[in-house]
Amino acid sequence: MNDQSFRLPPRRRLRTRLDDLPTTRKPVLIVLHQENSTAGRVGRLLVERGHALDIRKPRYGDPLPATMRDHAGAVIFGGPMSANDPDDFVKAEIDWIGTCLKENAAFLGICLGAQMLTRHLGGTVYAHPQGRAEVGYYRLDQTEIGRSHADAAGFAWPGTVYQWHREGFDCPPGAECLATGSDFPVQAIRAGERAYGIQFHPEVTPAMMCRWSVRGHERTLMPGAQLRQQHLDGWYQYDPAVRGWLDAFLDHWLKQPETAEPST
């Protein structure tokens, strides 16, 4: 496959220059797992909303904060490792999620991050019994709880989302399932009021999609996976709904919970 067949679309113009945006709001903690990983579109949208990105990579020795008081929220992104791996940094991140839950801080786990949330809550992360993977665009269905929550929160779930994983997770104790899929049935969960885990990748950009599908070409050949060209074709078809969902979801996710009125 030549590069011309995977031509990237022109970049959508931002509402304003990112360097000129105000950063008076608390930063959002960004947890990444590879040297060259980025927060993608999630990071850009957070910066547009006035949040600096406090990027930490515990895999390479960065500490995680003892409290979330100085952050507006935390996002743990994906990576090639498993939430079942014995590495110290994997265990540390899983344990640290408890800080967000105890403080009712906004937390979002994406793919590996969702699996870490599941492990923290006592759930199971597993490979597909037939060795299947979801790599490309796949249908997303909502549970009744997920539809009700979306209506109350003010966002609309996309019907098809970008995936890149060969492990899934059960809905853990203390969480509710918001969205489902096929080979990996649990696709989105919520624990408490402000902690979410999603199996799919709304942060992906065409450049990230191109990089992943080249460097991880072997993943596109796994049972159930889609070939590289199908990924970009899917981006043109399905990404507008994903982008709309992410924009509205982040507004909901960043919203501070209302404090109770003092009794008189």
Backbone bond lengths (Angstrom), bond angles and torsions (degrees), N, CA, C in turn:
res aa  C-N    CA-C-N  psi(-1)  N-CA   C-N-CA  omega(-1)  CA-C   N-CA-C  phi
1 M - - - 1.475 - - 1.525 109.12 -
2 N 1.355 117.48 127.19 1.451 119.77 -179.02 1.519 110.24 -86.58
3 D 1.320 115.90 163.98 1.456 121.12 -176.99 1.519 112.04 -65.56
4 Q 1.357 116.29 -29.15 1.456 118.70 -176.83 1.527 111.66 -64.54
5 S 1.340 116.23 -30.72 1.459 118.86 -179.91 1.513 112.25 -73.16
6 F 1.329 116.76 -8.74 1.468 121.01 179.43 1.522 109.43 -122.70
7 R 1.357 115.04 40.66 1.458 119.97 -177.59 1.524 109.94 -65.59
8 L 1.333 115.31 135.85 1.459 120.18 179.92 1.516 111.02 -82.73
9 P 1.310 118.10 143.89 1.463 120.69 177.42 1.514 110.09 -73.16
10 P 1.337 117.61 159.53 1.470 118.96 176.69 1.513 110.39 -61.48
11 R 1.340 116.19 144.96 1.452 120.89 -178.36 1.518 110.62 -67.50
12 R 1.328 115.62 135.97 1.460 119.86 177.51 1.517 109.02 -68.65
13 R 1.304 116.05 133.71 1.447 121.11 -175.95 1.528 109.87 -70.60
14 L 1.322 116.33 131.31 1.459 120.21 178.44 1.523 109.67 -72.11
15 R 1.328 114.81 157.89 1.461 118.92 -179.43 1.527 111.30 -63.09
16 T 1.311 116.38 -28.58 1.456 121.75 178.58 1.513 108.16 -160.19
17 R 1.307 117.57 169.92 1.459 120.58 177.97 1.517 109.55 -67.85
18 L 1.348 116.38 133.57 1.460 119.67 -177.87 1.525 111.10 -61.92
19 D 1.353 117.36 -35.70 1.457 120.36 -178.76 1.521 112.16 -65.47
20 D 1.329 117.28 -21.30 1.455 120.80 -176.95 1.520 113.30 -94.55
21 L 1.346 116.97 -2.84 1.458 119.68 -176.65 1.527 110.73 -76.73
22 P 1.327 117.57 148.08 1.454 119.75 178.86 1.523 111.12 -70.64
23 T 1.311 117.23 147.34 1.457 122.18 178.64 1.524 109.51 -126.46
24 T 1.333 115.85 41.29 1.459 119.94 -178.23 1.522 111.21 -81.48
25 R 1.314 117.89 -16.00 1.449 120.57 178.35 1.528 109.92 -80.70
26 K 1.315 114.95 162.51 1.461 119.27 179.26 1.526 110.40 -62.56
27 P 1.314 117.80 147.79 1.465 119.65 177.95 1.519 111.46 -71.43
28 V 1.307 115.80 161.72 1.456 122.20 173.44 1.526 107.76 -106.47
29 L 1.313 115.83 131.01 1.457 121.30 178.84 1.525 109.24 -75.89
30 I 1.331 116.57 127.38 1.453 123.32 -179.24 1.525 108.06 -117.11
31 V 1.323 117.32 119.10 1.468 121.81 -179.37 1.524 108.42 -108.55
32 L 1.338 115.62 116.89 1.458 123.01 -178.46 1.527 110.20 -117.32
33 H 1.341 116.13 164.31 1.464 119.20 -169.51 1.523 115.22 -126.69
34 Q 1.322 118.43 0.19 1.456 121.06 175.82 1.523 109.06 -134.71
35 E 1.326 115.70 157.80 1.465 119.94 -175.04 1.518 112.05 -58.51
36 N 1.331 117.85 -39.40 1.461 121.01 -174.57 1.520 113.12 -104.33
37 S 1.338 118.10 13.80 1.458 120.47 179.15 1.525 110.96 -68.44
38 T 1.318 115.97 152.27 1.458 121.75 175.67 1.526 109.03 -132.28
39 A 1.316 115.52 166.85 1.465 121.11 177.81 1.524 112.14 -84.54
40 G 1.329 117.59 -1.23 1.455 121.72 174.36 1.520 113.24 54.63
41 R 1.325 114.89 -142.39 1.457 120.16 -176.35 1.526 111.81 -67.38
42 V 1.323 118.31 -31.27 1.458 119.69 176.87 1.527 110.07 -59.38
43 G 1.320 116.67 -46.09 1.460 120.32 178.84 1.515 112.39 -61.97
44 R 1.328 116.31 -42.61 1.467 119.27 -179.45 1.522 111.40 -62.67
45 L 1.329 116.79 -43.01 1.457 119.85 -179.49 1.525 111.73 -67.83
46 L 1.310 117.61 -33.79 1.466 120.09 176.37 1.526 110.77 -66.37
47 V 1.336 116.26 -42.05 1.461 120.01 178.58 1.522 110.20 -64.97
48 E 1.327 117.59 -40.07 1.463 120.32 177.20 1.526 111.63 -58.55
49 R 1.317 116.05 -29.50 1.472 120.55 179.80 1.526 112.41 -85.89
50 G 1.317 117.52 4.44 1.458 121.09 174.84 1.511 115.11 93.91
51 H 1.333 118.42 12.94 1.458 121.82 -179.82 1.528 110.02 -101.40
52 A 1.317 116.77 127.36 1.458 119.94 169.39 1.525 108.29 -71.12
53 L 1.329 116.05 157.32 1.460 121.74 178.29 1.523 109.29 -104.49
54 D 1.317 115.92 116.92 1.462 121.90 175.76 1.527 107.15 -94.06
55 I 1.322 116.10 92.87 1.457 121.31 -172.03 1.528 110.01 -86.54
56 R 1.317 115.95 124.96 1.471 122.37 177.94 1.530 108.55 -126.08
57 K 1.336 114.30 143.22 1.464 120.98 176.30 1.525 108.30 -129.41
58 P 1.332 117.30 84.93 1.468 120.19 -178.63 1.527 113.55 -56.75
59 R 1.312 116.54 -27.75 1.470 119.77 177.95 1.525 111.24 -58.10
60 Y 1.335 115.89 -29.15 1.463 120.68 -178.57 1.521 112.27 -108.57
61 G 1.319 117.20 20.27 1.455 120.80 171.26 1.511 116.59 102.35
62 D 1.326 119.09 -1.80 1.467 120.12 179.59 1.528 110.34 -71.27
63 P 1.326 117.46 135.53 1.471 119.57 177.54 1.517 111.16 -80.23
64 L 1.318 116.12 158.92 1.457 122.49 172.84 1.520 108.39 -104.17
65 P 1.325 118.62 146.93 1.469 120.79 -173.96 1.527 112.11 -67.27
66 A 1.319 115.09 148.88 1.467 120.62 179.28 1.521 111.55 -75.13
67 T 1.323 117.58 -19.31 1.454 122.27 178.91 1.520 108.90 -145.39
68 M 1.326 116.21 157.87 1.455 120.94 177.62 1.527 112.07 -99.02
69 R 1.302 117.38 12.09 1.473 120.17 -176.93 1.523 112.79 -58.88
70 D 1.325 117.41 -30.25 1.460 120.82 -176.03 1.524 113.03 -97.48
71 H 1.328 117.13 9.03 1.462 120.96 -179.05 1.522 110.34 -127.57
72 A 1.326 115.70 147.83 1.468 121.05 177.40 1.516 111.96 -80.34
73 G 1.318 117.71 -18.43 1.449 122.08 -179.56 1.516 109.81 173.87
74 A 1.327 115.68 177.80 1.463 121.20 179.91 1.517 109.56 -139.82
75 V 1.334 115.92 139.79 1.460 122.15 175.87 1.519 108.40 -125.79
76 I 1.332 116.47 121.81 1.459 121.36 171.37 1.523 107.30 -101.84
77 F 1.327 115.75 120.80 1.451 121.81 -175.20 1.537 111.21 -90.82
78 G 1.317 116.00 -174.65 1.451 122.08 -178.37 1.515 113.02 -84.04
79 G 1.318 115.22 -175.51 1.459 121.96 179.55 1.509 109.94 177.58
80 P 1.332 117.15 169.37 1.464 120.39 -176.78 1.520 114.07 -76.62
81 M 1.319 116.92 -12.22 1.458 120.08 -179.16 1.526 111.22 -82.05
82 S 1.327 116.36 173.91 1.460 121.90 179.54 1.521 109.76 -110.48
83 A 1.329 116.01 148.93 1.461 120.37 173.74 1.523 111.18 -67.26
84 N 1.339 117.48 -11.33 1.462 121.80 176.72 1.524 112.78 -91.54
85 D 1.338 117.72 -4.49 1.463 120.58 -178.30 1.527 110.85 -65.89
86 P 1.344 116.99 150.24 1.466 120.33 -177.90 1.525 114.65 -84.96
87 D 1.338 119.10 2.55 1.464 121.63 -176.36 1.529 110.67 -58.50
88 D 1.325 115.26 144.69 1.469 120.24 -177.90 1.522 111.95 -60.51
89 F 1.354 117.22 -40.10 1.459 118.72 -176.81 1.528 110.87 -68.20
90 V 1.330 117.96 -32.39 1.468 120.83 176.89 1.525 109.48 -64.91
91 K 1.306 116.75 -47.45 1.467 120.83 178.79 1.526 110.78 -62.50
92 A 1.338 116.36 -40.48 1.470 119.83 -178.75 1.527 111.47 -64.37
93 E 1.331 117.35 -42.20 1.466 119.99 178.69 1.528 111.26 -65.04
94 I 1.323 116.66 -42.52 1.460 120.26 178.61 1.519 110.31 -59.88
95 D 1.317 117.05 -45.41 1.469 120.60 179.25 1.522 111.01 -65.14
96 W 1.343 116.70 -40.02 1.462 121.20 -174.60 1.522 112.32 -65.12
97 I 1.309 118.30 -26.85 1.463 120.82 178.88 1.523 110.54 -54.50
98 G 1.311 117.16 -28.54 1.457 120.60 176.84 1.515 113.17 -58.77
99 T 1.324 117.91 -28.36 1.462 121.00 176.86 1.522 110.25 -61.60
100 C 1.330 116.95 -44.86 1.467 120.72 178.74 1.524 111.21 -65.29
101 L 1.310 116.89 -42.65 1.459 120.18 -177.83 1.528 111.28 -66.61
102 K 1.320 116.82 -42.35 1.463 120.02 -178.93 1.526 111.77 -65.12
103 E 1.337 116.60 -35.01 1.460 120.81 -176.86 1.530 112.24 -94.79
104 N 1.318 117.03 4.97 1.468 121.54 -177.65 1.527 110.69 52.41
105 A 1.327 115.44 42.08 1.460 121.69 178.54 1.524 109.53 -87.87
106 A 1.307 116.37 151.74 1.463 121.12 178.32 1.528 109.33 -65.21
107 F 1.322 116.65 124.44 1.462 121.87 179.74 1.515 108.84 -133.29
108 L 1.324 115.67 136.86 1.460 121.87 175.12 1.521 108.41 -133.77
109 G 1.323 116.22 121.19 1.455 121.75 173.49 1.511 109.78 -106.55
110 I 1.331 116.41 126.64 1.455 122.11 -179.26 1.523 108.65 -111.12
111 C 1.328 117.10 119.71 1.460 124.06 178.98 1.532 110.27 57.49
112 L 1.330 119.36 -103.81 1.461 120.75 177.13 1.523 111.02 -55.38
113 G 1.333 117.35 -39.57 1.459 120.43 179.31 1.513 112.06 -62.44
114 A 1.349 117.35 -36.84 1.465 120.75 176.63 1.519 110.64 -68.74
115 Q 1.326 116.55 -37.65 1.451 120.63 178.28 1.528 111.02 -67.76
116 M 1.336 117.11 -34.44 1.462 120.43 175.10 1.531 110.98 -66.38
117 L 1.338 116.87 -40.58 1.463 120.53 175.85 1.530 109.59 -59.87
118 T 1.316 116.25 -42.95 1.457 120.97 178.71 1.524 111.34 -60.89
119 R 1.325 116.78 -45.64 1.458 120.09 178.88 1.525 111.21 -62.74
120 H 1.340 117.30 -40.25 1.454 120.38 179.18 1.526 111.17 -60.17
121 L 1.328 116.48 -36.37 1.455 121.45 -177.81 1.528 113.04 -85.04
122 G 1.319 116.34 0.31 1.458 119.41 177.56 1.506 114.91 93.30
123 G 1.332 117.75 12.71 1.453 121.82 179.26 1.518 112.36 -88.31
124 T 1.323 115.50 179.69 1.466 122.85 -174.36 1.518 110.80 -110.42
125 V 1.327 115.73 135.08 1.463 123.61 172.32 1.527 106.86 -111.62
126 Y 1.327 117.58 132.78 1.456 119.31 -170.33 1.520 111.08 -149.03
127 A 1.346 115.73 154.82 1.457 122.00 170.81 1.520 109.02 -83.84
128 H 1.328 116.58 154.74 1.461 120.47 178.87 1.531 109.15 -64.42
129 P 1.312 118.02 135.51 1.474 119.87 -176.17 1.521 113.92 -61.89
130 Q 1.338 118.15 -25.01 1.476 120.92 176.55 1.527 112.34 -100.42
131 G 1.319 117.06 13.12 1.458 120.51 177.47 1.505 114.58 72.42
132 R 1.335 117.86 19.93 1.452 120.81 -178.67 1.531 110.84 -80.05
133 A 1.320 114.97 157.12 1.460 121.73 178.75 1.527 108.72 -132.36
134 E 1.318 115.87 157.79 1.460 122.14 169.13 1.521 106.92 -111.66
135 V 1.316 116.12 106.42 1.460 123.45 -178.78 1.518 106.50 -136.42
136 G 1.324 116.56 103.03 1.453 122.12 -173.57 1.520 109.90 129.66
137 Y 1.315 117.07 -153.09 1.469 121.94 -177.75 1.524 110.56 -101.31
138 Y 1.355 114.52 133.41 1.454 120.75 -177.43 1.525 109.76 -140.10
139 R 1.331 114.37 154.16 1.456 121.07 -178.90 1.528 111.27 -66.57
140 L 1.329 114.74 144.36 1.462 122.83 176.58 1.527 108.27 -123.66
141 D 1.321 116.41 126.64 1.463 121.61 177.66 1.522 109.44 -115.09
142 Q 1.306 115.98 151.04 1.458 120.98 -178.60 1.531 110.74 -102.22
143 T 1.308 115.50 144.34 1.450 119.80 169.79 1.527 108.14 -80.27
144 E 1.308 116.17 170.01 1.464 119.22 176.83 1.524 110.30 -60.52
145 I 1.337 116.16 -39.61 1.470 120.11 177.32 1.521 110.05 -63.88
146 G 1.328 116.48 -41.56 1.457 120.28 -179.80 1.515 112.98 -63.60
147 R 1.332 117.08 -40.21 1.464 120.18 178.49 1.523 110.65 -66.92
148 S 1.318 116.90 -43.39 1.469 119.99 179.67 1.527 110.75 -63.58
149 H 1.326 116.16 -41.71 1.459 119.59 -179.84 1.524 110.95 -64.93
150 A 1.322 117.29 -42.26 1.463 120.50 179.44 1.527 111.02 -62.36
151 D 1.313 117.36 -41.39 1.464 120.70 178.12 1.524 110.98 -61.27
152 A 1.336 116.14 -43.99 1.465 120.15 -178.82 1.523 111.86 -70.83
153 A 1.335 116.72 -34.21 1.464 121.12 -176.40 1.525 112.79 -84.51
154 G 1.332 118.11 -18.79 1.448 120.21 176.99 1.513 114.97 89.55
155 F 1.331 118.03 30.24 1.467 119.47 174.74 1.527 109.07 -133.56
156 A 1.332 115.63 161.38 1.458 121.90 179.81 1.529 108.61 -118.58
157 W 1.313 116.59 123.16 1.466 120.36 179.79 1.526 110.78 -62.75
158 P 1.330 117.50 141.30 1.468 118.94 171.46 1.521 109.86 -74.26
159 G 1.331 116.15 154.19 1.451 120.28 -178.74 1.516 114.01 -87.04
160 T 1.338 116.89 -19.19 1.464 122.64 -179.54 1.521 107.84 -142.80
161 V 1.336 117.36 135.47 1.459 121.27 -173.09 1.526 110.95 -135.11
162 Y 1.337 115.08 160.84 1.464 120.82 -179.10 1.528 110.05 -88.11
163 Q 1.320 115.22 130.46 1.459 122.05 -177.72 1.529 110.24 -122.20
164 W 1.344 114.61 152.62 1.466 119.77 173.09 1.527 107.34 -155.40
165 H 1.336 116.05 80.61 1.463 118.42 -177.41 1.517 110.77 -160.75
166 R 1.314 115.42 157.25 1.471 122.55 174.50 1.523 110.91 -127.28
167 E 1.325 116.69 9.81 1.452 121.94 172.22 1.522 108.96 -128.23
168 G 1.318 115.85 150.51 1.444 121.41 176.88 1.518 110.11 -130.19
169 F 1.331 116.28 -170.27 1.456 119.40 -177.77 1.522 110.16 -149.98
170 D 1.319 114.65 154.15 1.454 121.10 172.52 1.522 109.29 -83.86
171 C 1.331 116.45 161.23 1.458 119.64 172.77 1.528 107.31 -72.68
172 P 1.324 117.74 117.24 1.462 119.88 -171.80 1.520 112.59 -79.87
173 P 1.323 117.49 166.37 1.466 120.87 175.69 1.529 110.81 -57.98
174 G 1.307 116.57 138.36 1.453 120.94 178.42 1.512 114.61 85.19
175 A 1.329 117.44 1.99 1.472 121.11 179.69 1.524 108.83 -120.92
176 E 1.336 115.13 165.11 1.454 121.00 175.30 1.523 108.97 -124.85
177 C 1.320 115.90 142.34 1.461 121.49 -178.63 1.522 109.38 -84.60
178 L 1.337 116.17 126.84 1.458 122.02 -178.18 1.521 113.07 -102.10
179 A 1.332 117.22 -29.67 1.464 120.54 -176.29 1.518 109.42 -148.19
180 T 1.330 115.26 151.27 1.454 121.33 -175.59 1.518 110.89 -130.35
181 G 1.345 114.51 163.75 1.447 121.66 176.60 1.513 110.21 -136.14
182 S 1.322 116.63 -157.94 1.461 121.10 -174.45 1.527 111.33 -103.17
183 D 1.340 117.64 -79.68 1.461 119.76 -177.92 1.523 112.38 -63.00
184 F 1.325 115.89 -33.09 1.466 121.30 176.64 1.530 106.66 -121.86
185 P 1.331 117.47 96.57 1.471 120.79 -165.98 1.523 115.17 -62.52
186 V 1.334 118.51 -36.25 1.465 119.78 -176.85 1.523 108.67 -91.27
187 Q 1.339 116.84 119.29 1.462 121.41 -175.76 1.520 113.50 -117.56
188 A 1.319 118.90 -20.56 1.465 121.20 178.61 1.520 108.62 -153.86
189 I 1.330 115.85 136.47 1.458 121.10 179.28 1.529 109.17 -134.69
190 R 1.326 114.53 159.98 1.459 120.74 172.24 1.522 107.77 -132.72
191 A 1.330 115.97 134.82 1.461 122.43 177.31 1.520 107.84 -120.70
192 G 1.297 117.25 119.99 1.451 119.57 -175.33 1.517 110.06 69.20
193 E 1.326 116.10 -153.23 1.457 120.65 -176.31 1.522 113.92 -87.97
194 R 1.359 118.30 -28.58 1.457 118.87 -165.80 1.522 114.53 -132.27
195 A 1.319 118.31 7.56 1.462 120.95 -179.59 1.523 109.95 -107.79
196 Y 1.319 116.53 124.44 1.456 122.66 -178.08 1.527 109.95 -126.42
197 G 1.318 114.48 148.98 1.454 120.69 171.48 1.512 108.89 -133.12
198 I 1.333 117.02 129.80 1.464 121.39 179.21 1.524 109.08 -127.27
199 Q 1.327 115.90 139.44 1.453 120.61 -179.00 1.527 112.01 -80.36
200 F 1.326 117.43 -24.08 1.465 121.64 -174.60 1.531 111.58 -90.62
201 H 1.334 115.31 177.34 1.471 121.74 -170.31 1.530 111.84 -121.86
202 P 1.342 118.93 83.02 1.464 119.65 177.60 1.520 112.92 -74.51
203 E 1.322 117.29 -11.81 1.469 120.49 -178.18 1.517 112.76 -78.31
204 V 1.333 117.62 -12.27 1.453 120.53 -169.93 1.532 111.09 -67.82
205 T 1.327 115.17 140.36 1.464 124.06 173.26 1.530 107.65 -113.13
206 P 1.331 118.83 165.90 1.468 119.06 176.94 1.525 112.70 -57.54
207 A 1.335 117.32 -37.37 1.466 119.36 178.70 1.526 110.74 -64.60
208 M 1.339 117.47 -42.47 1.469 120.70 177.53 1.527 110.58 -63.96
209 M 1.335 116.37 -42.44 1.457 121.21 179.51 1.527 110.57 -59.97
210 C 1.319 116.41 -42.95 1.460 121.35 178.65 1.523 110.47 -63.52
211 R 1.340 116.22 -45.21 1.475 120.68 -178.89 1.526 111.28 -64.17
212 W 1.324 116.63 -46.76 1.469 119.89 -179.58 1.531 111.67 -61.18
213 S 1.328 116.23 -43.99 1.464 119.47 -174.11 1.527 112.57 -75.41
214 V 1.339 117.25 -17.22 1.464 120.41 174.20 1.523 110.05 -86.22
215 R 1.342 116.15 -53.35 1.470 119.41 -177.96 1.526 111.76 -69.39
216 G 1.312 116.96 -30.95 1.459 120.71 179.24 1.517 111.97 -108.60
217 H 1.320 116.57 38.27 1.461 120.99 -175.29 1.524 112.20 -53.58
218 E 1.338 116.82 -36.83 1.463 119.29 -177.57 1.526 112.28 -62.43
219 R 1.340 117.03 -27.26 1.465 119.72 178.14 1.532 111.52 -67.17
220 T 1.335 116.96 -31.04 1.468 119.91 -179.87 1.522 112.41 -72.32
221 L 1.323 117.02 -8.26 1.463 121.92 -179.59 1.519 112.40 -102.29
222 M 1.331 117.45 -0.35 1.459 121.05 -179.56 1.527 110.78 -72.01
223 P 1.330 117.78 156.13 1.477 119.78 176.65 1.530 110.93 -56.87
224 G 1.316 116.28 130.20 1.452 121.68 -179.96 1.512 114.58 90.67
225 A 1.345 118.21 -15.12 1.465 122.02 -177.57 1.529 110.54 -80.84
226 Q 1.322 115.21 162.21 1.461 122.08 178.21 1.527 109.57 -107.94
227 L 1.319 115.88 147.32 1.453 121.16 179.65 1.527 110.82 -70.64
228 R 1.306 115.19 160.56 1.466 122.87 -170.56 1.524 113.67 -54.53
229 Q 1.330 118.10 -46.28 1.457 120.29 -176.73 1.520 111.39 -63.43
230 Q 1.315 117.44 -31.06 1.458 120.62 178.98 1.538 111.32 -64.46
231 H 1.328 116.59 -27.07 1.459 119.80 -178.22 1.526 110.59 -65.59
232 L 1.316 116.85 -49.27 1.461 118.66 -178.39 1.520 111.50 -70.76
233 D 1.334 116.59 -36.56 1.466 118.63 174.89 1.527 109.65 -58.14
234 G 1.325 116.45 -41.24 1.457 120.78 178.68 1.518 112.45 -66.41
235 W 1.310 116.99 -34.83 1.474 120.59 -179.61 1.529 110.27 -61.15
236 Y 1.323 116.79 -45.34 1.469 119.68 178.40 1.529 110.99 -61.64
237 Q 1.320 116.53 -37.82 1.457 120.77 -174.20 1.530 112.95 -80.36
238 Y 1.346 117.14 -40.78 1.456 120.69 -168.53 1.526 115.60 -109.43
239 D 1.332 117.26 -17.66 1.459 117.58 -171.79 1.529 114.42 -66.97
240 P 1.331 121.54 -32.76 1.470 118.24 179.12 1.526 113.10 -54.23
241 A 1.326 117.67 -40.71 1.469 119.81 179.11 1.525 111.25 -70.18
242 V 1.340 117.41 -36.44 1.464 120.66 177.70 1.519 110.20 -65.40
243 R 1.334 115.82 -43.50 1.458 120.56 179.72 1.524 111.04 -62.29
244 G 1.329 116.98 -42.13 1.461 120.17 178.52 1.519 111.93 -64.26
245 W 1.329 115.74 -42.01 1.472 119.34 177.37 1.523 110.90 -61.40
246 L 1.336 117.14 -47.65 1.463 120.59 -176.27 1.515 111.03 -61.79
247 D 1.314 117.19 -42.23 1.462 121.08 -179.31 1.532 110.64 -59.73
248 A 1.332 116.35 -47.09 1.465 120.06 -179.41 1.525 111.57 -72.84
249 F 1.329 116.97 -36.73 1.459 120.10 179.66 1.523 111.21 -63.03
250 L 1.329 117.78 -43.22 1.464 119.99 -179.21 1.521 111.11 -63.81
251 D 1.323 117.94 -37.02 1.461 119.75 175.81 1.526 110.51 -60.09
252 H 1.320 116.26 -44.14 1.469 120.33 177.70 1.525 110.89 -65.41
253 W 1.309 116.41 -45.18 1.478 122.44 -175.25 1.528 111.91 -63.78
254 L 1.320 116.88 -36.90 1.462 121.37 -177.58 1.522 113.43 -83.36
255 K 1.314 116.32 -12.52 1.462 119.81 -177.09 1.523 110.19 -65.52
256 Q 1.313 116.20 129.71 1.452 120.61 179.51 1.528 109.78 -72.91
257 P 1.338 116.80 136.44 1.463 118.36 178.36 1.507 111.23 -64.06
258 E 1.329 115.75 145.41 1.442 119.66 179.95 1.516 110.36 -69.96
259 T 1.322 115.02 136.81 1.460 119.63 178.30 1.512 108.83 -87.64
260 A 1.308 114.30 146.28 1.469 119.23 -178.96 1.526 110.28 -67.95
261 E 1.324 115.39 143.11 1.458 120.32 176.37 1.523 110.22 -67.96
262 P 1.337 117.86 136.20 1.452 119.01 177.78 1.519 111.59 -62.32
263 S 1.312 116.89 138.87 1.463 120.93 -179.57 1.516 109.76 -72.59
264 T 1.338 116.25 147.65 1.469 120.58 -179.58 1.502 109.91 -110.90
